[in-house]
Amino acid sequence: MSFLPSQQKPGIAVVIPSYRVRNHILAVLGQIGSEVTAIYVVDDACPEDTGRFVKEHVTDPRVNVLWNDENLGVGGATLAGMKQAAADGADVIVKIDGDGQMDPALIPSFVGVILIGEADYAKGNRFFDPEGVASMPLGRLIGNAGLSFLAKMSTGYWHSFDPTNGFFAIHASLVGLLPLEKISRRFFFESDLLFRLNVLTARVVDVPMHSHYADEVSNMKPHREIPRFALAHLRNFGKRIFYNYFIRNFSIASLELVLGLALLLFGVVYGLSKWGTSVPATAGTVMIAALPIIVATQLLLAFINYDIQSVPRSTLHLRLKTSLLPRKALVHQGAVNSKAKKRN
């Protein structure tokens, strides 16, 4: 049974993963505007029993509470809500946190860029406005800035910043294309989702926003998660390069990468092998080591420039809609013919 009301306007669903947000959840729900047609509060085995608390205190018919039998993390809770929203017929799915950091008044801005066909996925960017950056706790500022460059490499969205921002909107048609069982369930969820979107060639845009920091408590432990983030980014970077440049496509950039790495390795190994010997190196020996490194640097810079220019620029969900039209027409015609045969 669909929770979304029958109406012509686009179905906009909001997913709120809930874990230790009992003190803030009612205020967040109360600020969600009428443009939203369904709200999914996902109780992620919350020790505060947030799901039951919402059931007892919220009368908004748009609010639906889902329960995870075990704690799956912010990613697992969000994916559970996204799958349910997509199954219920939502057009756009928005994810916000339940701790009050994200302003629900910004939901139309996130949804708007998707509905007009400008993007498949819209995510918040807290670094757009210097005043917003000044209000961010120093620890979060340093952590987000440090991980952003790694995220650019691993996801391929070089123009995007603030990869760990959890305020995002996605066109529901992409949910069925994503390998949901492979996406990280914990704090790496947003970055891993971007990597998967790049594999699909989905278009991503940043939406400027401010976050409100008050008495909410983060469950993330930076000293534990940052090393995990770095390793996960490097793993995704390797996967993305191998898939995009050697499996799905092979271009001049692929040659630049292979030749660049080979020349760099040769130059470094040869140079080190001649380092510290009793006989001074000749000019020729120096050039044999230096020239491959210089050429390799140029080739790798050319590859990076190609990769930056290869950011997806067309909107995937519009292409999907167009490609499905002939199939829908055939299905409709088949149903018409079947009915005609029965009448005859």
C-alpha positions in Angstrom: 0.0 0.0 0.0 1.4 3.4 -0.9 1.7 6.1 1.7 1.9 8.8 -0.9 -1.4 10.7 -1.6 -2.8 10.5 -5.1 -2.1 13.9 -6.7 -0.5 15.4 -9.7 2.3 17.3 -8.0 5.6 15.4 -7.7 5.9 13.0 -4.7 8.6 14.3 -2.4 9.6 12.0 0.4 11.8 12.8 3.4 13.9 10.2 5.1 15.1 10.8 8.6 17.5 8.2 10.1 17.0 8.3 13.9 19.4 7.3 16.6 19.6 9.2 19.8 17.6 12.2 18.4 14.6 12.0 20.7 15.2 15.6 22.0 15.2 17.1 18.5 13.0 14.9 16.3 9.6 16.6 17.0 11.0 20.1 16.2 12.5 18.8 12.9 9.2 17.1 11.9 7.3 20.3 12.8 9.5 22.4 10.4 8.9 20.2 7.3 6.8 22.1 4.8 3.6 21.1 2.9 5.6 20.5 -0.3 6.6 17.1 1.2 4.1 14.3 0.6 5.6 11.6 2.8 8.0 11.4 5.8 9.8 8.3 6.9 11.3 8.2 10.3 13.7 5.2 10.5 14.3 4.1 14.1 17.7 2.5 13.8 17.4 0.3 16.9 17.5 3.6 18.9 18.1 3.1 22.6 15.8 6.1 23.2 13.0 4.4 21.3 12.6 7.4 19.0 10.2 5.5 16.7 7.7 4.9 19.4 8.1 8.4 20.7 7.2 9.8 17.3 4.2 7.5 17.0 2.9 8.7 20.3 3.4 12.4 19.8 3.0 13.1 16.0 -0.4 13.2 14.3 0.8 14.3 10.9 -0.6 11.7 8.4 2.5 12.1 6.3 4.7 10.6 9.0 5.5 6.9 8.8 7.8 5.1 11.2 10.1 2.3 10.1 12.1 0.1 12.5 15.4 -1.6 12.0 15.7 -4.8 14.0 19.4 -4.0 14.6 21.5 -0.9 14.4 22.7 -0.5 10.8 24.3 2.9 11.0 23.2 6.1 9.4 23.7 4.6 5.9 21.7 1.5 6.6 18.8 3.5 8.1 18.8 5.9 5.2 18.8 3.1 2.6 15.9 1.4 4.4 13.9 4.6 4.1 14.9 5.3 0.5 13.9 1.8 -0.6 10.5 2.2 1.1 10.0 5.7 -0.4 10.9 4.5 -3.9 8.5 1.5 -3.5 5.7 3.9 -2.4 6.1 5.9 -5.6 8.1 8.9 -4.6 9.7 11.0 -7.4 12.4 12.7 -5.2 13.8 11.5 -1.9 15.4 13.9 0.5 17.5 12.8 3.5 18.0 15.0 6.5 19.2 14.2 10.0 17.0 14.2 13.1 19.3 16.3 15.3 18.2 19.7 14.1 21.4 20.6 12.3 19.7 20.8 8.9 17.1 23.4 8.1 14.0 21.7 6.5 13.2 25.0 4.8 16.0 24.2 2.4 14.2 21.1 1.1 12.6 23.0 -1.9 16.0 24.2 -3.0 17.4 20.6 -3.1 14.3 19.2 -4.8 14.0 22.0 -7.3 17.3 21.4 -9.1 16.3 17.8 -9.6 12.7 18.5 -10.8 13.9 21.0 -13.4 16.4 18.4 -14.7 19.6 20.1 -13.6 20.7 17.2 -11.4 20.1 13.6 -10.4 21.5 14.2 -6.9 21.7 17.4 -5.0 23.9 17.7 -1.8 24.6 20.3 0.7 27.8 22.4 0.8 28.6 24.1 4.1 31.8 25.6 2.8 30.1 27.9 0.2 29.6 30.8 2.5 32.6 32.0 4.7 30.2 33.0 7.5 28.8 29.4 7.6 32.3 28.0 7.8 33.1 30.3 10.7 30.2 28.8 12.7 31.4 25.2 12.2 33.3 23.5 15.1 37.1 23.5 14.4 37.3 19.7 14.6 34.6 19.2 12.0 36.1 22.0 9.8 39.5 20.4 9.7 38.1 16.9 9.2 35.8 17.8 6.4 38.4 19.9 4.6 41.0 17.2 4.8 38.7 14.5 3.5 37.3 16.6 0.6 40.3 16.2 -1.6 40.4 12.4 -1.1 36.7 12.4 -1.9 37.2 14.3 -5.1 39.7 11.6 -6.3 37.6 8.6 -5.2 34.2 9.8 -6.4 35.3 11.6 -9.6 33.1 14.7 -8.7 36.0 17.2 -8.7 33.7 20.2 -8.6 31.9 19.0 -5.4 32.9 19.8 -1.9 31.8 18.8 1.6 31.4 15.1 0.7 30.3 14.0 4.2 27.3 16.4 4.2 24.2 14.3 5.0 21.7 16.7 3.6 20.9 15.5 0.1 18.1 14.8 -2.4 18.1 12.0 -5.1 15.8 11.2 -7.9 13.9 8.0 -6.9 14.6 6.3 -10.3 18.2 6.0 -9.4 17.5 3.9 -6.2 16.8 0.8 -8.3 20.0 1.2 -10.2 22.3 1.6 -7.2 23.9 -1.6 -5.7 22.3 -0.8 -2.3 23.8 -3.9 -0.7 27.3 -2.7 -1.4 27.0 0.8 -0.2 28.7 1.6 3.2 26.3 1.5 6.1 28.3 3.7 8.5 29.8 7.2 8.4 31.3 6.6 5.0 27.8 6.3 3.5 27.6 9.7 1.8 31.1 9.4 0.2 30.5 5.9 -1.0 27.1 6.9 -2.4 28.8 9.5 -4.5 31.3 6.9 -5.8 28.4 4.7 -6.8 26.6 7.6 -8.5 29.7 8.4 -10.6 29.8 4.8 -11.8 26.2 5.3 -13.0 27.2 8.7 -14.6 24.7 10.6 -12.6 24.9 14.4 -12.4 25.6 15.9 -9.0 25.3 19.5 -7.9 26.1 21.3 -4.6 23.5 23.4 -2.8 24.8 26.1 -0.5 23.6 25.7 3.1 24.2 26.5 6.7 24.2 24.0 9.5 23.0 24.7 13.1 25.3 23.5 15.8 24.0 23.4 19.3 23.8 20.6 21.9 23.6 17.7 19.5 26.1 14.9 20.1 27.9 13.3 17.2 28.3 9.5 17.3 31.4 9.7 15.1 34.8 9.1 16.6 37.3 11.0 14.3 40.4 9.2 15.5 38.7 5.9 14.4 36.9 7.0 11.3 39.4 9.2 9.5 41.9 6.3 8.9 39.0 4.2 7.7 37.8 7.0 5.4 41.3 7.4 3.9 41.6 3.7 3.1 38.0 3.5 1.8 38.6 6.5 -0.5 41.8 4.9 -1.9 39.9 1.7 -2.5 37.1 3.5 -4.4 39.6 5.5 -6.3 41.3 2.4 -7.6 37.9 0.9 -8.5 36.7 4.0 -10.3 39.9 4.4 -12.4 39.9 0.7 -13.3 36.3 0.6 -14.3 36.0 3.9 -16.0 39.3 3.8 -17.9 40.0 0.1 -18.6 36.6 -1.7 -18.4 33.9 0.6 -19.6 36.1 2.8 -21.7 39.7 3.0 -23.0 40.9 6.4 -24.2 44.0 8.6 -24.5 43.7 9.2 -20.8 44.1 5.4 -20.2 47.4 5.5 -22.1 48.6 8.6 -20.3 48.0 6.9 -17.0 49.7 3.6 -17.9 52.7 5.3 -19.5 53.0 7.9 -16.8 53.1 5.4 -14.0 55.6 3.2 -15.9 57.9 6.1 -16.6 57.6 7.3 -13.1 58.5 3.9 -11.6 61.4 3.5 -14.0 62.8 6.9 -13.2 62.6 6.5 -9.5 64.0 3.0 -9.4 66.8 3.8 -11.7 67.7 7.0 -9.9 67.7 5.3 -6.5 69.9 2.5 -7.8 72.5 5.1 -8.8 72.2 7.1 -5.6 75.1 7.1 -3.1 77.7 5.3 -5.3 81.4 6.1 -5.0 81.6 7.2 -8.6 79.9 10.5 -9.4 76.9 10.2 -11.8 77.5 11.4 -15.3 75.1 13.9 -17.0 73.7 11.0 -19.0 72.9 9.0 -15.9 71.1 11.9 -14.4 69.1 12.5 -17.5 68.1 8.8 -17.8 66.6 9.1 -14.3 65.2 12.6 -14.5 63.7 12.7 -18.0 61.3 9.8 -17.4 60.1 11.4 -14.2 59.6 14.8 -16.0 57.6 13.1 -18.8 55.7 11.0 -16.3 54.7 14.1 -14.4 53.3 15.7 -17.6 51.4 12.6 -18.5 49.8 12.2 -15.1 48.9 15.9 -15.0 47.2 15.4 -18.4 45.4 12.4 -17.1 44.1 14.3 -14.0 43.0 17.2 -16.3 41.1 14.7 -18.4 39.5 13.1 -15.4 38.4 16.5 -14.1 36.8 17.3 -17.4 35.0 14.0 -17.4 32.6 14.8 -14.6 29.1 13.7 -15.6 27.3 16.7 -17.1 24.0 15.3 -18.4 21.1 14.3 -16.2 20.7 10.5 -16.0 17.1 10.4 -14.8 15.9 12.3 -17.8 17.7 9.8 -20.1 16.1 7.0 -18.2 12.6 8.5 -18.6 13.1 8.9 -22.3 14.5 5.3 -22.8 11.5 3.8 -20.8 8.9 5.6 -22.9 9.0 3.1 -25.9 8.9 0.1 -23.4 5.9 1.7 -21.6 4.2 2.2 -25.0 4.7 -1.4 -25.9 3.4 -2.6 -22.6 0.3 -0.4 -23.0 -0.3 -1.6 -26.6 0.1 -5.2 -25.4 -2.6 -4.6 -22.7 -4.9 -3.0 -25.3 -4.4 -5.9 -27.7 -5.0 -8.5 -25.0 -8.3 -6.8 -24.0 -9.4 -6.7 -27.6 -8.7 -10.4 -28.0 -10.8 -11.2 -25.0 -13.7 -9.2 -26.3 -13.5 -11.0 -29.6 
